Amino acid sequence: MDGAFREAFVRDPVGMRHFPALVLNADYRPLSYYPLSLWPWQDAVKAAFLDRVDILAEYDHVVRSQRMEIRVPSVVVLREYVRPRKRAAFTRFNLFLRDEFACQYCGARHDLTFDHVIPRALGGVTSWENVVAACAPCNLRKGSKSLRNSGLRLRKAPREPGSEELRNIGRRFPPNHLHESWLDYLYWDSELDA
């Protein structure tokens, strides 16, 4: 480690959090695209030391102990395949991802909440088929009214997405930071343009 980096690391040990490792399944696909499957560098080093992963790419930075020196991993692949979930969990995040982070009434991409298409006050349930992403103004406008009484229309009917569908939608929303060593592993299984 150079002097400035060592000093910054000692003063701010979480400074190394800026070196996340992209985690790939044994088939070389990311465990998830959105959120992108990342581990803190410490977990990646530990997994490599325990022979649970293979290191595919590394950062230029090195960590040392008394007996060894290791470059900080930037891409690791699991040695054992982790079977992806068949069903997507019904979470606020997955709901927004299914609806591509857009209001299902007007298309706005800000101030998002969720709305029951058939209001709970009218017997609506909280499920994939009855909840959509909605901006605050549309949600307020709809209130506890039915779609017909509110004058709003859905852009697409809500339905339960498959986990593969969510994974594919997630590819369209890359995180703010993509390290150059990750790019070869993120989209290698995408269909090529003709």
Backbone as a printed PyTorch tensor [residue, N CA C, xyz], in Angstrom:
tensor([[[  0.8470,  -1.1820,   0.0000],
         [  0.0000,   0.0000,   0.0000],
         [  0.8900,   1.2400,   0.0000]],

        [[  0.5180,   2.2180,  -0.7840],
         [  1.2900,   3.4550,  -0.7500],
         [  0.9260,   4.2350,   0.5060]],

        [[  1.7360,   5.1990,   0.8690],
         [  1.5840,   5.9350,   2.1220],
         [  0.2450,   6.6260,   2.2750]],

        [[ -0.2170,   7.3150,   1.2310],
         [ -1.4830,   8.0500,   1.3170],
         [ -2.6560,   7.0820,   1.4910]],

        [[ -2.6090,   5.9680,   0.7620],
         [ -3.6930,   4.9900,   0.8790],
         [ -3.6900,   4.3700,   2.2680]],

        [[ -2.4910,   4.0240,   2.7890],
         [ -2.3910,   3.4040,   4.1170],
         [ -2.9470,   4.3550,   5.1700]],

        [[ -2.5770,   5.6220,   5.0610],
         [ -3.0550,   6.5980,   6.0430],
         [ -4.5750,   6.7450,   5.9740]],

        [[ -5.1210,   6.8080,   4.7580],
         [ -6.5730,   6.9240,   4.6040],
         [ -7.2700,   5.6780,   5.1320]],

        [[ -6.6740,   4.5050,   4.8980],
         [ -7.2750,   3.2590,   5.3600],
         [ -7.2820,   3.1850,   6.8830]],

        [[ -6.1830,   3.6030,   7.5160],
         [ -6.0990,   3.5640,   8.9770],
         [ -7.0780,   4.5550,   9.5890]],

        [[ -7.1740,   5.7410,   9.0010],
         [ -8.0910,   6.7510,   9.5240],
         [ -9.5490,   6.3910,   9.2400]],

        [[ -9.8020,   5.7380,   8.1210],
         [-11.1730,   5.3860,   7.7320],
         [-11.1800,   3.9560,   7.2090]],

        [[-11.2100,   2.9350,   8.1130],
         [-11.1450,   1.5590,   7.6550],
         [-12.2850,   1.1680,   6.7220]],

        [[-13.4040,   1.8760,   6.7950],
         [-14.4780,   1.5690,   5.8580],
         [-14.1470,   2.0990,   4.4720]],

        [[-13.0110,   2.7620,   4.3380],
         [-12.5810,   3.2440,   3.0340],
         [-12.4660,   2.1220,   2.0250]],

        [[-12.1880,   0.9230,   2.4990],
         [-12.0800,  -0.2140,   1.5940],
         [-13.4470,  -0.6830,   1.1090]],

        [[-14.5190,  -0.1140,   1.6440],
         [-15.8390,  -0.5030,   1.1620],
         [-16.0110,  -0.0920,  -0.2960]],

        [[-15.1080,   0.7240,  -0.7830],
         [-15.1800,   1.1800,  -2.1620],
         [-14.6400,   0.1410,  -3.1340]],

        [[-14.3470,  -1.0630,  -2.6500],
         [-13.8200,  -2.1290,  -3.4920],
         [-14.7350,  -3.3530,  -3.4220]],

        [[-16.0000,  -3.2170,  -3.8360],
         [-16.8980,  -4.3760,  -3.7770],
         [-16.5180,  -5.3970,  -4.8360]],

        [[-16.8580,  -6.6410,  -4.5810],
         [-16.6040,  -7.7120,  -5.5330],
         [-17.9230,  -8.1530,  -6.1580]],

        [[-17.9430,  -8.2440,  -7.4640],
         [-19.0950,  -8.7780,  -8.1810],
         [-19.1100, -10.2870,  -7.9470]],

        [[-20.2670, -10.8140,  -7.5240],
         [-20.3820, -12.2370,  -7.2140],
         [-21.1650, -12.9340,  -8.3280]],

        [[-20.5210, -13.9270,  -8.9360],
         [-21.1420, -14.7050, -10.0010],
         [-21.4840, -16.0960,  -9.4880]],

        [[-22.5660, -16.6410, -10.0040],
         [-22.9220, -18.0140,  -9.6760],
         [-21.9450, -18.9380, -10.4070]],

        [[-22.0100, -20.2220, -10.1490],
         [-21.0870, -21.1660, -10.7760],
         [-21.2490, -21.2120, -12.2920]],

        [[-22.3840, -20.7270, -12.8180],
         [-22.5830, -20.6680, -14.2670],
         [-22.1020, -19.3330, -14.8550]],

        [[-21.4180, -18.5450, -14.0510],
         [-20.8190, -17.2610, -14.4480],
         [-21.8490, -16.1670, -14.7250]],

        [[-23.0480, -16.3080, -14.2000],
         [-24.0430, -15.2380, -14.2500],
         [-24.0630, -14.5750, -12.8790]],

        [[-24.3030, -13.2710, -12.8010],
         [-24.4560, -12.6450, -11.4850],
         [-25.6140, -13.2960, -10.7220]],

        [[-25.4680, -13.3910,  -9.4020],
         [-26.5600, -13.9470,  -8.5930],
         [-27.8210, -13.1180,  -8.7750]],

        [[-27.6590, -11.8040,  -8.8900],
         [-28.7840, -10.9250,  -9.1950],
         [-28.2450,  -9.7000,  -9.9280]],

        [[-29.1080,  -9.1190, -10.7560],
         [-28.7150,  -7.9290, -11.5070],
         [-29.1450,  -6.6560, -10.7980]],

        [[-30.3180,  -6.7140, -10.1750],
         [-30.8010,  -5.5000,  -9.5370],
         [-31.5390,  -5.8810,  -8.2710]],

        [[-30.9750,  -5.7160,  -7.1250],
         [-29.6730,  -5.0920,  -6.9330],
         [-28.5620,  -6.0320,  -7.3810]],

        [[-27.5100,  -5.4560,  -7.8690],
         [-26.3720,  -6.2110,  -8.3610],
         [-25.7380,  -6.9770,  -7.2110]],

        [[-25.4160,  -8.2460,  -7.4520],
         [-24.8510,  -9.0940,  -6.3910],
         [-23.4000,  -8.6920,  -6.1220]],

        [[-23.2160,  -7.9520,  -5.0460],
         [-21.8960,  -7.4690,  -4.6520],
         [-21.6130,  -7.8810,  -3.2170]],

        [[-20.3600,  -8.1810,  -2.9370],
         [-19.9030,  -8.4520,  -1.5760],
         [-18.8790,  -7.4060,  -1.1850]],

        [[-18.7940,  -7.0610,   0.0930],
         [-17.6730,  -6.2230,   0.5430],
         [-16.3650,  -6.9790,   0.2950]],

        [[-15.2950,  -6.2660,   0.1110],
         [-14.0200,  -6.9090,  -0.2130],
         [-13.6180,  -7.9290,   0.8430]],

        [[-13.9650,  -7.6600,   2.1290],
         [-13.5900,  -8.5760,   3.2030],
         [-14.2470,  -9.9460,   3.0110]],

        [[-15.5260,  -9.9500,   2.6330],
         [-16.2370, -11.2160,   2.4120],
         [-15.6560, -11.9650,   1.2250]],

        [[-15.2800, -11.2390,   0.1770],
         [-14.6950, -11.8790,  -1.0000],
         [-13.3450, -12.5150,  -0.6620]],

        [[-12.5280, -11.8110,   0.1190],
         [-11.2180, -12.3540,   0.5210],
         [-11.4260, -13.5870,   1.4010]],

        [[-12.3390, -13.5060,   2.3370],
         [-12.6080, -14.6390,   3.2340],
         [-13.0910, -15.8530,   2.4360]],

        [[-14.0250, -15.6430,   1.5070],
         [-14.5450, -16.7450,   0.6930],
         [-13.4380, -17.3620,  -0.1630]],

        [[-12.5460, -16.5330,  -0.6820],
         [-11.4160, -17.0600,  -1.4740],
         [-10.4920, -17.8740,  -0.5820]],

        [[-10.2240, -17.3800,   0.6090],
         [ -9.3450, -18.0780,   1.5540],
         [ -9.9400, -19.4260,   1.9540]],

        [[-11.2840, -19.4940,   2.0660],
         [-11.9710, -20.7370,   2.4400],
         [-12.2790, -21.6320,   1.2280]],

        [[-11.7630, -21.2700,   0.0500],
         [-11.9570, -22.0240,  -1.1980],
         [-13.4250, -22.1650,  -1.5900]],

        [[-14.2370, -21.1560,  -1.3050],
         [-15.6470, -21.1680,  -1.7030],
         [-15.8600, -20.4620,  -3.0350]],

        [[-14.8740, -19.6420,  -3.4330],
         [-14.9560, -18.9090,  -4.6990],
         [-13.6090, -18.9510,  -5.4020]],

        [[-13.6620, -18.7050,  -6.6960],
         [-12.4470, -18.4800,  -7.4780],
         [-12.4150, -17.0040,  -7.8290]],

        [[-11.2490, -16.4140,  -7.7950],
         [-11.0950, -15.0010,  -8.1340],
         [-10.8500, -14.8910,  -9.6300]],

        [[-11.6870, -14.0990, -10.3100],
         [-11.5660, -13.9280, -11.7540],
         [-10.8790, -12.6250, -12.1380]],

        [[-11.0530, -11.5890, -11.3060],
         [-10.4360, -10.2940, -11.5850],
         [-10.1290,  -9.6330, -10.2470]],

        [[ -9.1500,  -8.7350, -10.2770],
         [ -8.7000,  -8.0900,  -9.0410],
         [ -8.5160,  -6.5940,  -9.2490]],

        [[ -8.6310,  -5.8650,  -8.1490],
         [ -8.2930,  -4.4460,  -8.1410],
         [ -6.7710,  -4.3120,  -8.0460]],

        [[ -6.2740,  -3.1030,  -8.1750],
         [ -4.8340,  -2.8630,  -8.0420],
         [ -4.3900,  -2.8230,  -6.5870]],

        [[ -5.3380,  -2.7330,  -5.6660],
         [ -5.0050,  -2.6100,  -4.2400],
         [ -4.7350,  -3.9700,  -3.6030]],

        [[ -3.8650,  -3.9490,  -2.6120],
         [ -3.4270,  -5.1620,  -1.9310],
         [ -3.7480,  -5.0370,  -0.4470]],

        [[ -4.1360,  -6.1700,   0.1740],
         [ -4.2720,  -6.2260,   1.6280],
         [ -3.2520,  -7.2420,   2.1270]],

        [[ -2.7300,  -6.9760,   3.3140],
         [ -1.6810,  -7.8270,   3.8530],
         [ -2.0090,  -8.2520,   5.2710]],

        [[ -1.5470,  -9.4470,   5.6000],
         [ -1.5360,  -9.8970,   6.9810],
         [ -0.0690, -10.1670,   7.3000]],

        [[  0.2110, -10.7440,   8.4620],
         [  1.5980, -11.0380,   8.7950],
         [  2.2000, -12.0420,   7.8390]],

        [[  1.3750, -12.9770,   7.3770],
         [  1.9110, -14.0910,   6.6070],
         [  1.5720, -14.0770,   5.1270]],

        [[  0.6570, -13.2420,   4.7150],
         [  0.2830, -13.2750,   3.3000],
         [ -0.1130, -11.9130,   2.7690]],

        [[ -0.1570, -11.8520,   1.4580],
         [ -0.5620, -10.6450,   0.7460],
         [ -1.5370, -11.0950,  -0.3390]],

        [[ -2.6280, -10.3760,  -0.4750],
         [ -3.6180, -10.7330,  -1.4960],
         [ -4.1480,  -9.4600,  -2.1430]],

        [[ -4.2870,  -9.5090,  -3.4660],
         [ -4.9090,  -8.3890,  -4.1650],
         [ -6.4130,  -8.4530,  -3.9170]],

        [[ -7.0340,  -7.3090,  -3.8010],
         [ -8.4660,  -7.2370,  -3.5010],
         [ -9.2520,  -7.7290,  -4.7220]],

        [[-10.0970,  -8.7600,  -4.5400],
         [-10.8710,  -9.3000,  -5.6620],
         [-11.9300,  -8.3100,  -6.1460]],

        [[-12.1090,  -8.2390,  -7.4600],
         [-13.1850,  -7.4060,  -7.9960],
         [-14.2860,  -8.2660,  -8.6140]],

        [[-13.9630,  -9.4950,  -9.0310],
         [-14.9620, -10.4340,  -9.5370],
         [-14.6340, -11.8140,  -8.9780]],

        [[-15.6430, -12.4480,  -8.3610],
         [-15.4670, -13.8150,  -7.8590],
         [-16.6020, -14.6840,  -8.3930]],

        [[-16.3110, -15.9770,  -8.5520],
         [-17.3230, -16.9340,  -9.0020],
         [-17.4460, -18.0230,  -7.9450]],

        [[-18.6860, -18.3440,  -7.5880],
         [-18.9340, -19.3870,  -6.5880],
         [-18.5220, -20.7400,  -7.1550]],

        [[-17.9670, -21.5850,  -6.3190],
         [-17.5940, -22.9290,  -6.7640],
         [-18.7910, -23.8530,  -6.8370]],

        [[-19.8050, -23.5980,  -6.0090],
         [-21.0190, -24.4120,  -6.0330],
         [-22.1780, -23.5680,  -6.5460]],

        [[-22.9630, -24.1620,  -7.4140],
         [-24.0990, -23.4740,  -8.0210],
         [-25.1890, -23.2190,  -6.9810]],

        [[-25.7200, -21.9980,  -6.9750],
         [-26.8420, -21.6360,  -6.1090],
         [-28.0700, -21.5440,  -6.9980]],

        [[-29.0400, -22.4010,  -6.7120],
         [-30.2580, -22.4290,  -7.5340],
         [-31.0530, -21.1430,  -7.3110]],

        [[-31.3700, -20.4190,  -8.4010],
         [-32.1590, -19.1920,  -8.2490],
         [-33.5800, -19.5130,  -7.7930]],

        [[-34.1920, -18.5460,  -7.1200],
         [-35.5790, -18.7120,  -6.6790],
         [-36.4910, -18.7600,  -7.8940]],

        [[-37.4890, -19.6160,  -7.8090],
         [-38.4710, -19.7090,  -8.8960],
         [-39.4960, -18.5780,  -8.7950]],

        [[-39.8840, -18.2560,  -7.5710],
         [-40.8780, -17.2090,  -7.3500],
         [-40.1960, -15.9580,  -6.8160]],

        [[-40.6190, -14.8510,  -7.3270],
         [-40.0920, -13.5700,  -6.8550],
         [-40.7990, -13.1960,  -5.5560]],

        [[-40.0530, -12.7360,  -4.5790],
         [-40.6390, -12.2920,  -3.3140],
         [-41.4790, -11.0370,  -3.5640]],

        [[-42.6070, -10.9650,  -2.9030],
         [-43.4850,  -9.7990,  -3.0430],
         [-42.9830,  -8.7210,  -2.0930]],

        [[-42.1090,  -7.8590,  -2.6040],
         [-41.5370,  -6.7630,  -1.8260],
         [-41.7920,  -5.4560,  -2.5690]],

        [[-41.6680,  -4.3830,  -1.8480],
         [-41.8400,  -3.0580,  -2.4660],
         [-40.8150,  -2.8800,  -3.5980]],

        [[-39.5880,  -3.2750,  -3.3340],
         [-38.5370,  -3.1290,  -4.3390],
         [-38.8800,  -3.9230,  -5.6020]],

        [[-39.2610,  -5.1950,  -5.4390],
         [-39.5890,  -6.0180,  -6.6060],
         [-40.8200,  -5.4990,  -7.3400]],

        [[-41.7580,  -4.9260,  -6.5990],
         [-42.9330,  -4.3160,  -7.2240],
         [-42.5060,  -3.1410,  -8.1100]],

        [[-41.6660,  -2.2670,  -7.5720],
         [-41.1660,  -1.1410,  -8.3700],
         [-40.3640,  -1.6330,  -9.5640]],

        [[-39.5750,  -2.6840,  -9.3720],
         [-38.7950,  -3.2410, -10.4720],
         [-39.7260,  -3.8010, -11.5470]],

        [[-40.7430,  -4.5530, -11.1450],
         [-41.7160,  -5.0900, -12.1190],
         [-42.3190,  -3.9600, -12.9430]],

        [[-42.6540,  -2.8440, -12.2790],
         [-43.2730,  -1.7110, -12.9580],
         [-42.2490,  -0.7350, -13.5370]],

        [[-40.9970,  -1.1530, -13.5520],
         [-39.8860,  -0.4000, -14.1400],
         [-39.7490,   1.0020, -13.5590]],

        [[-40.0040,   1.1080, -12.2660],
         [-39.8370,   2.3620, -11.5320],
         [-40.6150,   3.5080, -12.1750]],

        [[-41.8280,   3.1930, -12.6240],
         [-42.6840,   4.2080, -13.2520],
         [-44.1120,   4.0650, -12.7250]],

        [[-44.7670,   5.1990, -12.5610],
         [-46.1750,   5.2070, -12.1470],
         [-46.9950,   4.4750, -13.2060]],

        [[-47.8390,   3.5820, -12.7680],
         [-48.6440,   2.8000, -13.7090],
         [-49.8850,   3.5360, -14.1940]],

        [[-50.0510,   4.7770, -13.7330],
         [-51.1580,   5.5960, -14.2070],
         [-50.6780,   6.6640, -15.1910]],

        [[-49.5920,   7.3630, -14.8400],
         [-49.1480,   8.4700, -15.6980],
         [-47.7330,   8.2900, -16.2640]],

        [[-46.9720,   7.3430, -15.7420],
         [-45.6230,   7.1090, -16.2500],
         [-44.5260,   7.8850, -15.5440]],

        [[-44.8880,   8.7060, -14.5590],
         [-43.8720,   9.4940, -13.8340],
         [-42.8830,   8.5600, -13.1310]],

        [[-41.6510,   9.0380, -12.9850],
         [-40.5910,   8.2320, -12.3590],
         [-40.0790,   8.8570, -11.0610]],

        [[-40.8900,   9.6720, -10.4430],
         [-40.4690,  10.3170,  -9.1930],
         [-41.5650,  10.1740,  -8.1560]],

        [[-41.2100,  10.3480,  -6.8990],
         [-42.2070,  10.3500,  -5.8190],
         [-43.0570,   9.0790,  -5.7910]],

        [[-42.4350,   7.9110,  -6.0350],
         [-43.2060,   6.6760,  -6.1540],
         [-43.6610,   6.1220,  -4.8100]],

        [[-44.8830,   5.6420,  -4.7990],
         [-45.4640,   4.8970,  -3.6910],
         [-46.1110,   3.6750,  -4.3360]],

        [[-46.9510,   2.9800,  -3.6090],
         [-47.7160,   1.9210,  -4.2710],
         [-49.1910,   2.1180,  -3.9960]],

        [[-50.0030,   1.5900,  -4.9050],
         [-51.4440,   1.7960,  -4.8230],
         [-52.1710,   0.4720,  -5.0270]],

        [[-53.2510,   0.2770,  -4.2680],
         [-54.1220,  -0.8790,  -4.4560],
         [-55.1130,  -0.5280,  -5.5700]],

        [[-55.1150,  -1.2920,  -6.6560],
         [-56.0150,  -1.0230,  -7.7740],
         [-57.4680,  -1.0910,  -7.2840]],

        [[-57.8220,  -2.1890,  -6.6300],
         [-59.1100,  -2.2630,  -5.9270],
         [-58.7810,  -1.8800,  -4.4890]],

        [[-59.2140,  -0.7220,  -4.0310],
         [-58.8230,  -0.2410,  -2.6990],
         [-59.1570,  -1.2460,  -1.6010]],

        [[-58.3520,  -1.2520,  -0.5890],
         [-58.6070,  -2.1440,   0.5530],
         [-59.9650,  -1.8380,   1.1740]],

        [[-60.3570,  -0.5670,   1.1410],
         [-61.6650,  -0.1780,   1.6970],
         [-62.8140,  -0.8440,   0.9380]],

        [[-62.5420,  -1.2550,  -0.3250],
         [-63.5690,  -1.9190,  -1.1310],
         [-63.3090,  -3.4220,  -1.2370]],

        [[-62.4640,  -3.9430,  -0.3350],
         [-62.2010,  -5.3890,  -0.3120],
         [-60.9720,  -5.8310,  -1.0740]],

        [[-60.1690,  -4.8950,  -1.5880],
         [-58.9500,  -5.2480,  -2.3190],
         [-57.8980,  -5.8460,  -1.4010]],

        [[-57.0920,  -6.7400,  -1.9330],
         [-56.0460,  -7.3960,  -1.1510],
         [-54.6730,  -6.8910,  -1.6000]],

        [[-53.6950,  -7.1140,  -0.7420],
         [-52.3260,  -6.7380,  -1.0730],
         [-51.6790,  -7.9360,  -1.7570]],

        [[-51.6040,  -7.8940,  -3.0870],
         [-51.0420,  -8.9900,  -3.8720],
         [-50.4280,  -8.4300,  -5.1530]],

        [[-49.6810,  -9.2710,  -5.8450],
         [-49.0810,  -8.8540,  -7.1160],
         [-50.1450,  -8.3660,  -8.0930]],

        [[-51.3020,  -9.0110,  -8.0650],
         [-52.3410,  -8.7160,  -9.0510],
         [-53.1700,  -7.4780,  -8.7080]],

        [[-52.9660,  -6.8880,  -7.5200],
         [-53.7890,  -5.7520,  -7.1220],
         [-52.9850,  -4.5330,  -6.6950]],

        [[-51.6670,  -4.6050,  -6.7160],
         [-50.8460,  -3.4790,  -6.2700],
         [-49.9470,  -3.0320,  -7.4180]],

        [[-49.8560,  -1.7150,  -7.6040],
         [-49.0100,  -1.1510,  -8.6600],
         [-48.2010,   0.0150,  -8.1030]],

        [[-47.1210,   0.3480,  -8.7860],
         [-46.3560,   1.5490,  -8.4550],
         [-47.1600,   2.7540,  -8.9170]],

        [[-47.2020,   3.7820,  -8.0890],
         [-47.9520,   4.9950,  -8.4270],
         [-47.2120,   6.1990,  -7.8630]],

        [[-47.2160,   7.2870,  -8.6100],
         [-46.6310,   8.5160,  -8.0790],
         [-47.5920,   9.0740,  -7.0280]],

        [[-47.0690,   9.8920,  -6.1460],
         [-47.8880,  10.4310,  -5.0610],
         [-49.1130,  11.2010,  -5.5710]],

        [[-48.9750,  12.0570,  -6.6040],
         [-50.1740,  12.7780,  -7.0700],
         [-51.2680,  11.8440,  -7.5930]],

        [[-50.9040,  10.8020,  -8.3600],
         [-51.9190,   9.8650,  -8.8640],
         [-52.5290,   9.0640,  -7.7240]],

        [[-51.6870,   8.6610,  -6.7760],
         [-52.1790,   7.8910,  -5.6370],
         [-53.1830,   8.7250,  -4.8400]],

        [[-52.8600,   9.9900,  -4.6400],
         [-53.7540,  10.8910,  -3.9140],
         [-55.0530,  11.1090,  -4.6930]],

        [[-54.9150,  11.2680,  -6.0030],
         [-56.0960,  11.4860,  -6.8500],
         [-57.0260,  10.2770,  -6.8160]],

        [[-56.4550,   9.0880,  -6.8410],
         [-57.2730,   7.8740,  -6.8350],
         [-57.8900,   7.6300,  -5.4710]],

        [[-57.0870,   7.7880,  -4.4160],
         [-57.6000,   7.5910,  -3.0610],
         [-58.2310,   6.2250,  -2.8850]],

        [[-59.4000,   6.1830,  -2.2920],
         [-60.1110,   4.9200,  -2.0470],
         [-61.1890,   4.6640,  -3.0970]],

        [[-61.0220,   5.2600,  -4.2780],
         [-62.0120,   5.0920,  -5.3370],
         [-61.6070,   3.9460,  -6.2690]],

        [[-62.5730,   3.4390,  -6.9880],
         [-62.2730,   2.4410,  -8.0170],
         [-61.6280,   3.1630,  -9.1930]],

        [[-61.0400,   2.4070, -10.1080],
         [-60.4300,   3.0310, -11.2880],
         [-61.4620,   3.8400, -12.0720]],

        [[-62.6230,   3.2660, -12.2640],
         [-63.6740,   3.9460, -13.0390],
         [-64.0410,   5.2770, -12.3970]],

        [[-64.2170,   5.2970, -11.0730],
         [-64.6320,   6.5230, -10.3890],
         [-63.5150,   7.5500, -10.2830]],

        [[-62.2870,   7.1150, -10.3790],
         [-61.1660,   8.0570, -10.2560],
         [-60.8010,   8.7010, -11.5810]],

        [[-61.2200,   8.0860, -12.6830],
         [-60.8730,   8.6210, -14.0030],
         [-59.4740,   8.2200, -14.4530]],

        [[-58.7750,   7.3820, -13.6870],
         [-57.4330,   6.9320, -14.0610],
         [-57.4980,   5.6170, -14.8180]],

        [[-56.4710,   5.3620, -15.6280],
         [-56.3710,   4.0930, -16.3590],
         [-54.9890,   3.5030, -16.1470]],

        [[-54.9330,   2.1950, -16.0230],
         [-53.6530,   1.4970, -15.8640],
         [-52.9400,   1.3960, -17.2040]],

        [[-51.6370,   1.5830, -17.1820],
         [-50.8200,   1.4290, -18.3860],
         [-50.7100,  -0.0440, -18.7750]],

        [[-50.6290,  -0.9190, -17.7630],
         [-50.6460,  -2.3700, -18.0040],
         [-51.2130,  -3.0450, -16.7650]],

        [[-51.8480,  -4.1740, -16.9720],
         [-52.4870,  -4.8980, -15.8730],
         [-51.4240,  -5.4930, -14.9440]],

        [[-51.6130,  -5.3540, -13.6390],
         [-50.6360,  -5.9310, -12.7080],
         [-50.7320,  -7.4590, -12.6830]],

        [[-49.5710,  -8.1080, -12.5860],
         [-49.5280,  -9.5630, -12.5090],
         [-48.2600,  -9.9780, -11.7940]],

        [[-48.2230, -11.2150, -11.3620],
         [-47.0440, -11.7290, -10.6700],
         [-45.9380, -11.9870, -11.6900]],

        [[-44.7570, -11.3950, -11.4900],
         [-43.6500, -11.6350, -12.4220],
         [-42.8690, -12.8850, -12.0120]],

        [[-42.2150, -13.4830, -12.9700],
         [-41.2940, -14.5780, -12.6650],
         [-39.9600, -14.0030, -12.2350]],

        [[-39.1710, -14.7750, -11.5190],
         [-37.8690, -14.2530, -11.0670],
         [-36.9380, -13.9790, -12.2490]],

        [[-37.0250, -14.7860, -13.3010],
         [-36.1980, -14.5480, -14.5020],
         [-36.6210, -13.2380, -15.1690]],

        [[-37.9220, -12.9640, -15.1900],
         [-38.4210, -11.7050, -15.7610],
         [-37.8700, -10.5090, -14.9840]],

        [[-37.9000, -10.5880, -13.6550],
         [-37.3510,  -9.4960, -12.8440],
         [-35.8600,  -9.3320, -13.0860]],

        [[-35.1570, -10.4540, -13.2220],
         [-33.7120, -10.3890, -13.4950],
         [-33.4610,  -9.6570, -14.8130]],

        [[-34.2530,  -9.9680, -15.8310],
         [-34.0790,  -9.3200, -17.1310],
         [-34.4290,  -7.8380, -17.0850]],

        [[-35.4630,  -7.4740, -16.3410],
         [-35.8070,  -6.0560, -16.1890],
         [-34.6760,  -5.3420, -15.4610]],

        [[-34.1100,  -5.9930, -14.4430],
         [-33.0300,  -5.3930, -13.6610],
         [-31.8120,  -5.0390, -14.4810]],

        [[-31.5770,  -5.7680, -15.5560],
         [-30.4290,  -5.4630, -16.4230],
         [-30.5310,  -4.0740, -17.0390]],

        [[-31.7540,  -3.5850, -17.1790],
         [-31.9510,  -2.2640, -17.7880],
         [-31.7010,  -1.1190, -16.8200]],

        [[-31.4450,  -1.4470, -15.5520],
         [-31.2330,  -0.4190, -14.5360],
         [-29.8830,  -0.6610, -13.8480]],

        [[-28.7770,  -0.4240, -14.5570],
         [-27.4770,  -0.6870, -13.9280],
         [-27.2330,   0.2630, -12.7640]],

        [[-26.4610,  -0.2070, -11.7720],
         [-26.1640,   0.6730, -10.6370],
         [-25.3280,   1.8650, -11.0830]],

        [[-25.2030,   2.8240, -10.1880],
         [-24.4560,   4.0470, -10.5100],
         [-22.9970,   3.7740, -10.8310]],

        [[-22.4400,   2.7420, -10.2160],
         [-21.0250,   2.4670, -10.4160],
         [-20.8410,   1.0540, -10.9570]],

        [[-20.2170,   0.9260, -12.1060],
         [-19.8580,  -0.3750, -12.6610],
         [-18.3500,  -0.3670, -12.8960]],

        [[-17.6400,  -1.1930, -12.1640],
         [-16.1930,  -1.2740, -12.3580],
         [-15.9170,  -1.9270, -13.7080]],

        [[-14.8930,  -1.4690, -14.3940],
         [-14.5900,  -1.9780, -15.7410],
         [-14.3670,  -3.4890, -15.7590]],

        [[-13.8640,  -4.0560, -14.6650],
         [-13.6120,  -5.5050, -14.6360],
         [-14.9120,  -6.3120, -14.5760]],

        [[-16.0430,  -5.6730, -14.2870],
         [-17.3190,  -6.3730, -14.1870],
         [-18.0270,  -6.5070, -15.5300]],

        [[-17.7470,  -5.6030, -16.4570],
         [-18.5410,  -5.4940, -17.6800],
         [-18.5950,  -6.7810, -18.4890]],

        [[-17.4840,  -7.5120, -18.5590],
         [-17.4670,  -8.7600, -19.3250],
         [-18.3770,  -9.8140, -18.7310]],

        [[-18.7080,  -9.7030, -17.4550],
         [-19.4960, -10.7280, -16.7850],
         [-20.9690, -10.3480, -16.6130]],

        [[-21.3170,  -9.1110, -16.8370],
         [-22.6890,  -8.6780, -16.5920],
         [-23.6420,  -8.9870, -17.7290]],

        [[-23.1910,  -8.8750, -18.9490],
         [-24.1150,  -8.9830, -20.0630],
         [-23.7150, -10.0470, -21.0750]],

        [[-22.8770, -10.9930, -20.6930],
         [-22.4110, -12.0040, -21.6350],
         [-23.5230, -12.9350, -22.0720]],

        [[-24.5790, -13.0850, -21.2830],
         [-25.6580, -13.9890, -21.6640],
         [-26.8390, -13.2520, -22.2920]],

        [[-26.6440, -11.9730, -22.6190],
         [-27.6990, -11.2010, -23.2740],
         [-27.7900, -11.6030, -24.7460]],

        [[-28.9900, -11.4700, -25.2930],
         [-29.1810, -11.7700, -26.6940],
         [-28.5200, -10.6730, -27.5270]],

        [[-27.8140, -11.0700, -28.5630],
         [-27.1170, -10.1100, -29.4160],
         [-28.0780,  -9.4920, -30.4170]],

        [[-27.8230,  -8.2270, -30.7650],
         [-28.6280,  -7.5650, -31.7980],
         [-28.2700,  -8.1440, -33.1570]],

        [[-29.2770,  -8.2980, -34.0040],
         [-29.0360,  -8.8620, -35.3370],
         [-28.5860,  -7.7940, -36.2920]]])
